[in-house]
């Protein structure tokens, strides 16, 4: 099924926020804090409060239970077999075996974008609207994150 994500975004946003919060909370509570080097790297890509970041390594990314949200994230490329990182506020999920400096700096930049937005809700609204408008690869927030990747 094809979705006009921009048209359904207002009705999709509450489920997206609820799912993001349910994924972020256990990572913040139980995930690993950054090392001194991690704090320095996160700061170098603009994160204001890197000490709040927690990371969890996952075997796979949990899909949203909400059927419409699950279908949209899969059909738009937000989630797929190549997904290796996901940032939800100060919570970062990384696929096992993919914790490279390049990926971490990309995800840290998403943390900076979240800080700038001011809340998970505002960040998700902006991020999902960009995906709906430009597509995943050409979304300005994704371009910005790629531009701040460090080798």
N, CA, C and O atoms as a GROMACS GRO file, in nm:
protein
  604
    1UNK      N    1   0.084  -0.119   0.000
    1UNK     CA    2   0.000   0.000   0.000
    1UNK      C    3   0.088   0.124   0.000
    1UNK      O    4   0.187   0.129   0.073
    2UNK      N    5   0.054   0.224  -0.079
    2UNK     CA    6   0.126   0.350  -0.085
    2UNK      C    7   0.058   0.450   0.007
    2UNK      O    8  -0.065   0.458   0.012
    3UNK      N    9   0.140   0.528   0.078
    3UNK     CA   10   0.086   0.626   0.172
    3UNK      C   11   0.130   0.766   0.130
    3UNK      O   12   0.243   0.786   0.088
    4UNK      N   13   0.038   0.861   0.142
    4UNK     CA   14   0.073   1.002   0.131
    4UNK      C   15   0.104   1.046   0.273
    4UNK      O   16   0.016   1.091   0.346
    5UNK      N   17   0.230   1.031   0.311
    5UNK     CA   18   0.269   1.053   0.450
    5UNK      C   19   0.240   1.195   0.496
    5UNK      O   20   0.200   1.215   0.611
    6UNK      N   21   0.259   1.292   0.409
    6UNK     CA   22   0.233   1.430   0.449
    6UNK      C   23   0.086   1.449   0.484
    6UNK      O   24   0.054   1.521   0.579
    7UNK      N   25  -0.002   1.386   0.409
    7UNK     CA   26  -0.146   1.399   0.435
    7UNK      C   27  -0.187   1.330   0.565
    7UNK      O   28  -0.274   1.380   0.636
    8UNK      N   29  -0.125   1.216   0.595
    8UNK     CA   30  -0.167   1.144   0.716
    8UNK      C   31  -0.082   1.177   0.838
    8UNK      O   32  -0.108   1.125   0.947
    9UNK      N   33   0.020   1.263   0.822
    9UNK     CA   34   0.110   1.295   0.933
    9UNK      C   35   0.036   1.344   1.058
    9UNK      O   36   0.068   1.297   1.168
   10UNK      N   37  -0.060   1.435   1.047
   10UNK     CA   38  -0.128   1.479   1.170
   10UNK      C   39  -0.194   1.365   1.248
   10UNK      O   40  -0.191   1.364   1.370
   11UNK      N   41  -0.253   1.271   1.178
   11UNK     CA   42  -0.317   1.159   1.248
   11UNK      C   43  -0.215   1.053   1.290
   11UNK      O   44  -0.241   0.977   1.383
   12UNK      N   45  -0.102   1.048   1.225
   12UNK     CA   46   0.002   0.950   1.255
   12UNK      C   47   0.092   0.994   1.371
   12UNK      O   48   0.147   0.909   1.441
   13UNK      N   49   0.106   1.123   1.390
   13UNK     CA   50   0.201   1.177   1.487
   13UNK      C   51   0.180   1.126   1.630
   13UNK      O   52   0.278   1.089   1.694
   14UNK      N   53   0.057   1.120   1.683
   14UNK     CA   54   0.042   1.070   1.820
   14UNK      C   55   0.095   0.927   1.838
   14UNK      O   56   0.160   0.898   1.938
   15UNK      N   57   0.070   0.840   1.742
   15UNK     CA   58   0.121   0.703   1.751
   15UNK      C   59   0.273   0.701   1.739
   15UNK      O   60   0.340   0.624   1.808
   16UNK      N   61   0.328   0.787   1.653
   16UNK     CA   62   0.473   0.794   1.636
   16UNK      C   63   0.540   0.842   1.765
   16UNK      O   64   0.643   0.789   1.805
   17UNK      N   65   0.482   0.943   1.828
   17UNK     CA   66   0.538   0.996   1.952
   17UNK      C   67   0.529   0.891   2.063
   17UNK      O   68   0.626   0.870   2.136
   18UNK      N   69   0.415   0.826   2.076
   18UNK     CA   70   0.398   0.723   2.180
   18UNK      C   71   0.499   0.610   2.159
   18UNK      O   72   0.560   0.563   2.255
   19UNK      N   73   0.516   0.567   2.034
   19UNK     CA   74   0.611   0.460   2.005
   19UNK      C   75   0.753   0.506   2.038
   19UNK      O   76   0.829   0.433   2.101
   20UNK      N   77   0.790   0.627   1.994
   20UNK     CA   78   0.926   0.678   2.018
   20UNK      C   79   0.954   0.687   2.168
   20UNK      O   80   1.062   0.649   2.213
   21UNK      N   81   0.859   0.736   2.245
   21UNK     CA   82   0.879   0.746   2.389
   21UNK      C   83   0.893   0.607   2.452
   21UNK      O   84   0.975   0.588   2.542
   22UNK      N   85   0.812   0.512   2.406
   22UNK     CA   86   0.821   0.377   2.462
   22UNK      C   87   0.954   0.310   2.428
   22UNK      O   88   1.001   0.225   2.504
   23UNK      N   89   1.014   0.346   2.317
   23UNK     CA   90   1.145   0.292   2.280
   23UNK      C   91   1.258   0.365   2.353
   23UNK      O   92   1.356   0.302   2.392
   24UNK      N   93   1.244   0.496   2.372
   24UNK     CA   94   1.350   0.576   2.432
   24UNK      C   95   1.364   0.552   2.582
   24UNK      O   96   1.476   0.547   2.633
   25UNK      N   97   1.254   0.538   2.653
   25UNK     CA   98   1.260   0.529   2.799
   25UNK      C   99   1.350   0.417   2.850
   25UNK      O  100   1.433   0.443   2.938
   26UNK      N  101   1.338   0.293   2.800
   26UNK     CA  102   1.428   0.190   2.852
   26UNK      C  103   1.575   0.212   2.815
   26UNK      O  104   1.665   0.171   2.888
   27UNK      N  105   1.600   0.278   2.702
   27UNK     CA  106   1.739   0.307   2.664
   27UNK      C  107   1.798   0.410   2.759
   27UNK      O  108   1.912   0.395   2.802
   28UNK      N  109   1.722   0.513   2.792
   28UNK     CA  110   1.770   0.615   2.886
   28UNK      C  111   1.793   0.551   3.023
   28UNK      O  112   1.890   0.584   3.091
   29UNK      N  113   1.705   0.463   3.063
   29UNK     CA  114   1.713   0.400   3.194
   29UNK      C  115   1.826   0.295   3.202
   29UNK      O  116   1.897   0.288   3.302
   30UNK      N  117   1.841   0.215   3.097
   30UNK     CA  118   1.932   0.100   3.104
   30UNK      C  119   2.048   0.102   3.005
   30UNK      O  120   2.140   0.020   3.016
   31UNK      N  121   2.046   0.194   2.910
   31UNK     CA  122   2.151   0.198   2.809
   31UNK      C  123   2.282   0.249   2.865
   31UNK      O  124   2.287   0.304   2.975
   32UNK      N  125   2.386   0.230   2.788
   32UNK     CA  126   2.518   0.275   2.831
   32UNK      C  127   2.538   0.424   2.810
   32UNK      O  128   2.501   0.479   2.707
   33UNK      N  129   2.598   0.487   2.911
   33UNK     CA  130   2.635   0.629   2.899
   33UNK      C  131   2.760   0.638   2.811
   33UNK      O  132   2.831   0.540   2.792
   34UNK      N  133   2.784   0.757   2.760
   34UNK     CA  134   2.902   0.776   2.676
   34UNK      C  135   3.030   0.778   2.759
   34UNK      O  136   3.031   0.823   2.873
   35UNK      N  137   3.136   0.727   2.700
   35UNK     CA  138   3.269   0.737   2.760
   35UNK      C  139   3.316   0.882   2.746
   35UNK      O  140   3.249   0.964   2.683
   36UNK      N  141   3.430   0.913   2.806
   36UNK     CA  142   3.486   1.048   2.791
   36UNK      C  143   3.510   1.080   2.644
   36UNK      O  144   3.482   1.190   2.598
   37UNK      N  145   3.560   0.981   2.570
   37UNK     CA  146   3.583   1.002   2.426
   37UNK      C  147   3.450   1.024   2.355
   37UNK      O  148   3.440   1.111   2.269
   38UNK      N  149   3.348   0.946   2.389
   38UNK     CA  150   3.215   0.963   2.330
   38UNK      C  151   3.157   1.100   2.358
   38UNK      O  152   3.097   1.162   2.270
   39UNK      N  153   3.175   1.147   2.481
   39UNK     CA  154   3.127   1.281   2.517
   39UNK      C  155   3.195   1.387   2.431
   39UNK      O  156   3.130   1.480   2.383
   40UNK      N  157   3.325   1.371   2.410
   40UNK     CA  158   3.401   1.466   2.329
   40UNK      C  159   3.355   1.463   2.183
   40UNK      O  160   3.339   1.568   2.121
   41UNK      N  161   3.335   1.343   2.129
   41UNK     CA  162   3.292   1.330   1.990
   41UNK      C  163   3.152   1.389   1.973
   41UNK      O  164   3.127   1.461   1.876
   42UNK      N  165   3.061   1.360   2.065
   42UNK     CA  166   2.925   1.415   2.056
   42UNK      C  167   2.929   1.567   2.062
   42UNK      O  168   2.857   1.634   1.988
   43UNK      N  169   3.012   1.622   2.150
   43UNK     CA  170   3.025   1.767   2.158
   43UNK      C  171   3.079   1.825   2.028
   43UNK      O  172   3.039   1.933   1.986
   44UNK      N  173   3.170   1.752   1.964
   44UNK     CA  174   3.233   1.803   1.842
   44UNK      C  175   3.135   1.815   1.725
   44UNK      O  176   3.161   1.890   1.631
   45UNK      N  177   3.023   1.742   1.730
   45UNK     CA  178   2.923   1.756   1.624
   45UNK      C  179   2.804   1.840   1.670
   45UNK      O  180   2.699   1.842   1.606
   46UNK      N  181   2.822   1.910   1.784
   46UNK     CA  182   2.724   2.010   1.824
   46UNK      C  183   2.630   1.974   1.938
   46UNK      O  184   2.546   2.056   1.974
   47UNK      N  185   2.641   1.854   1.995
   47UNK     CA  186   2.550   1.816   2.104
   47UNK      C  187   2.580   1.903   2.225
   47UNK      O  188   2.695   1.910   2.270
   48UNK      N  189   2.478   1.969   2.279
   48UNK     CA  190   2.495   2.058   2.393
   48UNK      C  191   2.509   1.982   2.525
   48UNK      O  192   2.586   2.023   2.612
   49UNK      N  193   2.434   1.873   2.540
   49UNK     CA  194   2.436   1.797   2.665
   49UNK      C  195   2.463   1.648   2.638
   49UNK      O  196   2.375   1.564   2.656
   50UNK      N  197   2.585   1.617   2.596
   50UNK     CA  198   2.616   1.478   2.560
   50UNK      C  199   2.605   1.381   2.678
   50UNK      O  200   2.587   1.261   2.658
   51UNK      N  201   2.616   1.432   2.800
   51UNK     CA  202   2.606   1.345   2.918
   51UNK      C  203   2.467   1.282   2.932
   51UNK      O  204   2.451   1.187   3.008
   52UNK      N  205   2.369   1.334   2.862
   52UNK     CA  206   2.234   1.277   2.866
   52UNK      C  207   2.214   1.161   2.768
   52UNK      O  208   2.115   1.089   2.776
   53UNK      N  209   2.308   1.144   2.677
   53UNK     CA  210   2.294   1.038   2.575
   53UNK      C  211   2.318   0.901   2.637
   53UNK      O  212   2.411   0.882   2.716
   54UNK      N  213   2.233   0.807   2.600
   54UNK     CA  214   2.250   0.666   2.636
   54UNK      C  215   2.233   0.583   2.508
   54UNK      O  216   2.151   0.615   2.422
   55UNK      N  217   2.311   0.477   2.500
   55UNK     CA  218   2.310   0.393   2.380
   55UNK      C  219   2.277   0.249   2.418
   55UNK      O  220   2.326   0.196   2.518
   56UNK      N  221   2.192   0.187   2.337
   56UNK     CA  222   2.162   0.044   2.351
   56UNK      C  223   2.196  -0.026   2.221
   56UNK      O  224   2.160   0.021   2.112
   57UNK      N  225   2.263  -0.137   2.232
   57UNK     CA  226   2.291  -0.221   2.117
   57UNK      C  227   2.175  -0.318   2.102
   57UNK      O  228   2.130  -0.378   2.200
   58UNK      N  229   2.126  -0.335   1.979
   58UNK     CA  230   2.010  -0.421   1.956
   58UNK      C  231   2.039  -0.520   1.843
   58UNK      O  232   2.115  -0.492   1.751
   59UNK      N  233   1.976  -0.636   1.854
   59UNK     CA  234   1.986  -0.735   1.747
   59UNK      C  235   1.900  -0.695   1.628
   59UNK      O  236   1.934  -0.719   1.513
   60UNK      N  237   1.785  -0.634   1.660
   60UNK     CA  238   1.693  -0.586   1.556
   60UNK      C  239   1.615  -0.468   1.613
   60UNK      O  240   1.606  -0.451   1.735
   61UNK      N  241   1.561  -0.389   1.525
   61UNK     CA  242   1.485  -0.272   1.568
   61UNK      C  243   1.339  -0.309   1.586
   61UNK      O  244   1.275  -0.360   1.494
   62UNK      N  245   1.286  -0.283   1.706
   62UNK     CA  246   1.145  -0.316   1.731
   62UNK      C  247   1.053  -0.234   1.642
   62UNK      O  248   1.064  -0.111   1.635
   63UNK      N  249   0.964  -0.300   1.575
   63UNK     CA  250   0.867  -0.232   1.488
   63UNK      C  251   0.752  -0.177   1.572
   63UNK      O  252   0.716  -0.234   1.675
   64UNK      N  253   0.695  -0.066   1.527
   64UNK     CA  254   0.576  -0.012   1.597
   64UNK      C  255   0.462  -0.113   1.593
   64UNK      O  256   0.441  -0.182   1.493
   65UNK      N  257   0.388  -0.120   1.704
   65UNK     CA  258   0.271  -0.209   1.708
   65UNK      C  259   0.157  -0.153   1.625
   65UNK      O  260   0.079  -0.229   1.566
   66UNK      N  261   0.146  -0.019   1.619
   66UNK     CA  262   0.040   0.044   1.541
   66UNK      C  263   0.059   0.006   1.394
   66UNK      O  264   0.163   0.034   1.335
   67UNK      N  265  -0.041  -0.058   1.336
   67UNK     CA  266  -0.028  -0.113   1.200
   67UNK      C  267   0.000  -0.005   1.096
   67UNK      O  268   0.086  -0.023   1.009
   68UNK      N  269  -0.072   0.106   1.103
   68UNK     CA  270  -0.051   0.213   1.005
   68UNK      C  271   0.089   0.270   1.017
   68UNK      O  272   0.157   0.289   0.917
   69UNK      N  273   0.132   0.298   1.140
   69UNK     CA  274   0.266   0.351   1.161
   69UNK      C  275   0.371   0.252   1.112
   69UNK      O  276   0.467   0.292   1.045
   70UNK      N  277   0.356   0.127   1.143
   70UNK     CA  278   0.450   0.024   1.098
   70UNK      C  279   0.458   0.020   0.945
   70UNK      O  280   0.567   0.015   0.889
   71UNK      N  281   0.344   0.024   0.879
   71UNK     CA  282   0.342   0.021   0.732
   71UNK      C  283   0.408   0.145   0.673
   71UNK      O  284   0.479   0.136   0.574
   72UNK      N  285   0.383   0.261   0.734
   72UNK     CA  286   0.441   0.386   0.683
   72UNK      C  287   0.593   0.386   0.699
   72UNK      O  288   0.665   0.420   0.605
   73UNK      N  289   0.643   0.349   0.818
   73UNK     CA  290   0.788   0.354   0.836
   73UNK      C  291   0.860   0.254   0.747
   73UNK      O  292   0.973   0.277   0.705
   74UNK      N  293   0.796   0.143   0.717
   74UNK     CA  294   0.857   0.045   0.626
   74UNK      C  295   0.850   0.092   0.481
   74UNK      O  296   0.947   0.076   0.406
   75UNK      N  297   0.738   0.149   0.440
   75UNK     CA  298   0.721   0.188   0.300
   75UNK      C  299   0.799   0.314   0.263
   75UNK      O  300   0.827   0.336   0.146
   76UNK      N  301   0.834   0.398   0.362
   76UNK     CA  302   0.907   0.521   0.333
   76UNK      C  303   1.057   0.506   0.348
   76UNK      O  304   1.132   0.600   0.321
   77UNK      N  305   1.103   0.390   0.390
   77UNK     CA  306   1.246   0.369   0.406
   77UNK      C  307   1.300   0.407   0.542
   77UNK      O  308   1.420   0.398   0.565
   78UNK      N  309   1.213   0.451   0.633
   78UNK     CA  310   1.261   0.484   0.767
   78UNK      C  311   1.314   0.360   0.839
   78UNK      O  312   1.412   0.368   0.913
   79UNK      N  313   1.250   0.248   0.817
   79UNK     CA  314   1.295   0.120   0.872
   79UNK      C  315   1.308   0.022   0.758
   79UNK      O  316   1.229   0.023   0.663
   80UNK      N  317   1.407  -0.060   0.767
   80UNK     CA  318   1.425  -0.162   0.666
   80UNK      C  319   1.541  -0.251   0.704
   80UNK      O  320   1.598  -0.237   0.812
   81UNK      N  321   1.576  -0.342   0.617
   81UNK     CA  322   1.685  -0.435   0.648
   81UNK      C  323   1.820  -0.367   0.663
   81UNK      O  324   1.911  -0.424   0.724
   82UNK      N  325   1.836  -0.247   0.609
   82UNK     CA  326   1.964  -0.177   0.618
   82UNK      C  327   1.970  -0.078   0.734
   82UNK      O  328   2.071  -0.009   0.750
   83UNK      N  329   1.867  -0.070   0.816
   83UNK     CA  330   1.865   0.022   0.930
   83UNK      C  331   1.968  -0.024   1.033
   83UNK      O  332   1.963  -0.138   1.079
   84UNK      N  333   2.060   0.066   1.069
   84UNK     CA  334   2.162   0.032   1.167
   84UNK      C  335   2.166   0.127   1.286
   84UNK      O  336   2.234   0.100   1.384
   85UNK      N  337   2.092   0.238   1.278
   85UNK     CA  338   2.089   0.333   1.389
   85UNK      C  339   1.956   0.405   1.396
   85UNK      O  340   1.891   0.428   1.294
   86UNK      N  341   1.917   0.439   1.518
   86UNK     CA  342   1.792   0.511   1.541
   86UNK      C  343   1.810   0.600   1.662
   86UNK      O  344   1.850   0.553   1.769
   87UNK      N  345   1.782   0.728   1.646
   87UNK     CA  346   1.793   0.823   1.756
   87UNK      C  347   1.655   0.874   1.793
   87UNK      O  348   1.577   0.918   1.708
   88UNK      N  349   1.626   0.867   1.923
   88UNK     CA  350   1.498   0.913   1.977
   88UNK      C  351   1.529   1.002   2.097
   88UNK      O  352   1.534   0.955   2.210
   89UNK      N  353   1.549   1.130   2.070
   89UNK     CA  354   1.590   1.222   2.176
   89UNK      C  355   1.733   1.192   2.215
   89UNK      O  356   1.823   1.192   2.131
   90UNK      N  357   1.755   1.165   2.345
   90UNK     CA  358   1.889   1.130   2.393
   90UNK      C  359   1.913   0.980   2.392
   90UNK      O  360   2.018   0.934   2.438
   91UNK      N  361   1.818   0.903   2.342
   91UNK     CA  362   1.832   0.758   2.333
   91UNK      C  363   1.874   0.718   2.192
   91UNK      O  364   1.812   0.760   2.094
   92UNK      N  365   1.979   0.638   2.183
   92UNK     CA  366   2.027   0.591   2.054
   92UNK      C  367   2.029   0.439   2.055
   92UNK      O  368   2.084   0.377   2.146
   93UNK      N  369   1.969   0.381   1.954
   93UNK     CA  370   1.974   0.236   1.934
   93UNK      C  371   2.066   0.209   1.815
   93UNK      O  372   2.053   0.271   1.709
   94UNK      N  373   2.159   0.116   1.834
   94UNK     CA  374   2.255   0.081   1.730
   94UNK      C  375   2.249  -0.070   1.709
   94UNK      O  376   2.249  -0.147   1.805
   95UNK      N  377   2.244  -0.112   1.583
   95UNK     CA  378   2.246  -0.255   1.552
   95UNK      C  379   2.381  -0.314   1.590
   95UNK      O  380   2.486  -0.255   1.563
   96UNK      N  381   2.377  -0.431   1.653
   96UNK     CA  382   2.500  -0.501   1.692
   96UNK      C  383   2.596  -0.507   1.572
   96UNK      O  384   2.557  -0.539   1.460
   97UNK      N  385   2.722  -0.476   1.602
   97UNK     CA  386   2.825  -0.483   1.499
   97UNK      C  387   2.837  -0.360   1.411
   97UNK      O  388   2.916  -0.360   1.316
   98UNK      N  389   2.761  -0.255   1.441
   98UNK     CA  390   2.762  -0.136   1.355
   98UNK      C  391   2.799  -0.007   1.428
   98UNK      O  392   2.774   0.102   1.377
   99UNK      N  393   2.858  -0.018   1.545
   99UNK     CA  394   2.889   0.101   1.624
   99UNK      C  395   3.018   0.167   1.576
   99UNK      O  396   3.117   0.171   1.649
  100UNK      N  397   3.016   0.217   1.455
  100UNK     CA  398   3.132   0.286   1.399
  100UNK      C  399   3.128   0.434   1.436
  100UNK      O  400   3.023   0.488   1.471
  101UNK      N  401   3.243   0.497   1.428
  101UNK     CA  402   3.250   0.641   1.454
  101UNK      C  403   3.159   0.717   1.356
  101UNK      O  404   3.091   0.812   1.394
  102UNK      N  405   3.158   0.674   1.231
  102UNK     CA  406   3.074   0.740   1.132
  102UNK      C  407   2.927   0.734   1.172
  102UNK      O  408   2.858   0.836   1.168
  103UNK      N  409   2.880   0.616   1.209
  103UNK     CA  410   2.739   0.602   1.248
  103UNK      C  411   2.710   0.679   1.376
  103UNK      O  412   2.607   0.746   1.386
  104UNK      N  413   2.798   0.668   1.475
  104UNK     CA  414   2.773   0.739   1.601
  104UNK      C  415   2.768   0.890   1.581
  104UNK      O  416   2.682   0.956   1.639
  105UNK      N  417   2.858   0.946   1.499
  105UNK     CA  418   2.853   1.090   1.477
  105UNK      C  419   2.726   1.130   1.402
  105UNK      O  420   2.670   1.236   1.426
  106UNK      N  421   2.681   1.045   1.312
  106UNK     CA  422   2.554   1.069   1.241
  106UNK      C  423   2.440   1.074   1.343
  106UNK      O  424   2.359   1.166   1.342
  107UNK      N  425   2.434   0.975   1.431
  107UNK     CA  426   2.327   0.970   1.530
  107UNK      C  427   2.341   1.083   1.632
  107UNK      O  428   2.241   1.140   1.676
  108UNK      N  429   2.465   1.117   1.671
  108UNK     CA  430   2.485   1.230   1.762
  108UNK      C  431   2.432   1.359   1.701
  108UNK      O  432   2.377   1.444   1.771
  109UNK      N  433   2.448   1.373   1.571
  109UNK     CA  434   2.397   1.494   1.505
  109UNK      C  435   2.244   1.499   1.513
  109UNK      O  436   2.186   1.606   1.528
  110UNK      N  437   2.179   1.382   1.505
  110UNK     CA  438   2.034   1.379   1.525
  110UNK      C  439   1.998   1.421   1.668
  110UNK      O  440   1.895   1.484   1.690
  111UNK      N  441   2.083   1.387   1.765
  111UNK     CA  442   2.060   1.434   1.902
  111UNK      C  443   2.065   1.587   1.903
  111UNK      O  444   1.980   1.652   1.965
  112UNK      N  445   2.163   1.644   1.835
  112UNK     CA  446   2.173   1.791   1.828
  112UNK      C  447   2.047   1.851   1.765
  112UNK      O  448   1.997   1.953   1.812
  113UNK      N  449   1.997   1.789   1.661
  113UNK     CA  450   1.874   1.836   1.597
  113UNK      C  451   1.756   1.830   1.694
  113UNK      O  452   1.672   1.920   1.697
  114UNK      N  453   1.751   1.722   1.772
  114UNK     CA  454   1.647   1.708   1.874
  114UNK      C  455   1.660   1.820   1.977
  114UNK      O  456   1.560   1.881   2.015
  115UNK      N  457   1.781   1.848   2.023
  115UNK     CA  458   1.802   1.955   2.120
  115UNK      C  459   1.754   2.089   2.064
  115UNK      O  460   1.689   2.167   2.133
  116UNK      N  461   1.786   2.114   1.939
  116UNK     CA  462   1.747   2.239   1.874
  116UNK      C  463   1.596   2.248   1.860
  116UNK      O  464   1.539   2.356   1.876
  117UNK      N  465   1.530   2.137   1.830
  117UNK     CA  466   1.383   2.136   1.818
  117UNK      C  467   1.316   2.163   1.952
  117UNK      O  468   1.211   2.227   1.958
  118UNK      N  469   1.377   2.115   2.060
  118UNK     CA  470   1.324   2.144   2.193
  118UNK      C  471   1.243   2.033   2.256
  118UNK      O  472   1.220   2.035   2.377
  119UNK      N  473   1.198   1.937   2.178
  119UNK     CA  474   1.123   1.824   2.234
  119UNK      C  475   1.119   1.712   2.130
  119UNK      O  476   1.139   1.734   2.011
  120UNK      N  477   1.092   1.593   2.179
  120UNK     CA  478   1.080   1.479   2.088
  120UNK      C  479   0.965   1.501   1.991
  120UNK      O  480   0.975   1.468   1.873
  121UNK      N  481   0.855   1.556   2.042
  121UNK     CA  482   0.738   1.581   1.958
  121UNK      C  483   0.771   1.676   1.843
  121UNK      O  484   0.736   1.649   1.728
  122UNK      N  485   0.838   1.786   1.875
  122UNK     CA  486   0.872   1.885   1.771
  122UNK      C  487   0.973   1.828   1.672
  122UNK      O  488   0.964   1.853   1.552
  123UNK      N  489   1.070   1.752   1.724
  123UNK     CA  490   1.168   1.691   1.634
  123UNK      C  491   1.100   1.592   1.540
  123UNK      O  492   1.124   1.596   1.419
  124UNK      N  493   1.016   1.504   1.595
  124UNK     CA  494   0.950   1.405   1.510
  124UNK      C  495   0.862   1.470   1.404
  124UNK      O  496   0.859   1.425   1.290
  125UNK      N  497   0.790   1.575   1.442
  125UNK     CA  498   0.706   1.644   1.344
  125UNK      C  499   0.791   1.698   1.229
  125UNK      O  500   0.758   1.677   1.113
  126UNK      N  501   0.901   1.766   1.262
  126UNK     CA  502   0.988   1.822   1.158
  126UNK      C  503   1.052   1.711   1.075
  126UNK      O  504   1.056   1.718   0.952
  127UNK      N  505   1.103   1.609   1.142
  127UNK     CA  506   1.173   1.500   1.074
  127UNK      C  507   1.079   1.424   0.980
  127UNK      O  508   1.112   1.402   0.864
  128UNK      N  509   0.964   1.386   1.031
  128UNK     CA  510   0.869   1.310   0.948
  128UNK      C  511   0.814   1.394   0.834
  128UNK      O  512   0.790   1.343   0.725
  129UNK      N  513   0.793   1.524   0.858
  129UNK     CA  514   0.747   1.612   0.750
  129UNK      C  515   0.852   1.620   0.639
  129UNK      O  516   0.818   1.623   0.521
  130UNK      N  517   0.979   1.625   0.677
  130UNK     CA  518   1.086   1.627   0.576
  130UNK      C  519   1.091   1.497   0.497
  130UNK      O  520   1.107   1.498   0.375
  131UNK      N  521   1.078   1.385   0.566
  131UNK     CA  522   1.078   1.256   0.497
  131UNK      C  523   0.962   1.251   0.398
  131UNK      O  524   0.978   1.204   0.285
  132UNK      N  525   0.846   1.300   0.442
  132UNK     CA  526   0.727   1.299   0.357
  132UNK      C  527   0.745   1.390   0.237
  132UNK      O  528   0.696   1.360   0.128
  133UNK      N  529   0.813   1.502   0.255
  133UNK     CA  530   0.829   1.601   0.149
  133UNK      C  531   0.943   1.567   0.053
  133UNK      O  532   0.927   1.576  -0.069
  134UNK      N  533   1.058   1.529   0.108
  134UNK     CA  534   1.179   1.512   0.027
  134UNK      C  535   1.222   1.368   0.006
  134UNK      O  536   1.303   1.339  -0.081
  135UNK      N  537   1.168   1.277   0.086
  135UNK     CA  538   1.218   1.140   0.088
  135UNK      C  539   1.330   1.128   0.190
  135UNK      O  540   1.390   1.228   0.229
  136UNK      N  541   1.358   1.007   0.232
  136UNK     CA  542   1.456   0.985   0.338
  136UNK      C  543   1.593   1.041   0.302
  136UNK      O  544   1.649   1.120   0.379
  137UNK      N  545   1.648   1.004   0.188
  137UNK     CA  546   1.784   1.042   0.153
  137UNK      C  547   1.801   1.192   0.137
  137UNK      O  548   1.905   1.247   0.173
  138UNK      N  549   1.700   1.260   0.083
  138UNK     CA  550   1.711   1.403   0.055
  138UNK      C  551   1.653   1.493   0.163
  138UNK      O  552   1.648   1.614   0.146
  139UNK      N  553   1.609   1.436   0.273
  139UNK     CA  554   1.556   1.517   0.383
  139UNK      C  555   1.669   1.602   0.442
  139UNK      O  556   1.776   1.549   0.470
  140UNK      N  557   1.646   1.733   0.459
  140UNK     CA  558   1.752   1.820   0.511
  140UNK      C  559   1.815   1.774   0.643
  140UNK      O  560   1.935   1.789   0.662
  141UNK      N  561   1.736   1.718   0.735
  141UNK     CA  562   1.793   1.671   0.861
  141UNK      C  563   1.885   1.550   0.838
  141UNK      O  564   1.984   1.534   0.910
  142UNK      N  565   1.854   1.467   0.740
  142UNK     CA  566   1.943   1.355   0.707
  142UNK      C  567   2.069   1.404   0.638
  142UNK      O  568   2.178   1.354   0.664
  143UNK      N  569   2.055   1.502   0.549
  143UNK     CA  570   2.172   1.560   0.483
  143UNK      C  571   2.264   1.621   0.587
  143UNK      O  572   2.386   1.601   0.582
  144UNK      N  573   2.207   1.695   0.681
  144UNK     CA  574   2.286   1.757   0.788
  144UNK      C  575   2.359   1.650   0.870
  144UNK      O  576   2.477   1.665   0.901
  145UNK      N  577   2.290   1.542   0.904
  145UNK     CA  578   2.355   1.435   0.981
  145UNK      C  579   2.469   1.371   0.902
  145UNK      O  580   2.576   1.344   0.957
  146UNK      N  581   2.448   1.347   0.773
  146UNK     CA  582   2.556   1.291   0.690
  146UNK      C  583   2.673   1.388   0.679
  146UNK      O  584   2.789   1.346   0.677
  147UNK      N  585   2.642   1.517   0.671
  147UNK     CA  586   2.748   1.618   0.660
  147UNK      C  587   2.835   1.626   0.785
  147UNK      O  588   2.947   1.678   0.780
  148UNK      N  589   2.787   1.575   0.898
  148UNK     CA  590   2.862   1.580   1.023
  148UNK      C  591   2.922   1.445   1.063
  148UNK      O  592   2.972   1.429   1.174
  149UNK      N  593   2.916   1.349   0.972
  149UNK     CA  594   2.977   1.219   1.001
  149UNK      C  595   3.129   1.233   1.001
  149UNK      O  596   3.187   1.299   0.915
  150UNK      N  597   3.192   1.170   1.098
  150UNK     CA  598   3.337   1.169   1.106
  150UNK      C  599   3.387   1.027   1.078
  150UNK      O  600   3.329   0.930   1.126
  151UNK      N  601   3.496   1.016   1.002
  151UNK     CA  602   3.548   0.882   0.970
  151UNK      C  603   3.609   0.813   1.093
  151UNK      O  604   3.657   0.700   1.084
   0.00000   0.00000   0.00000
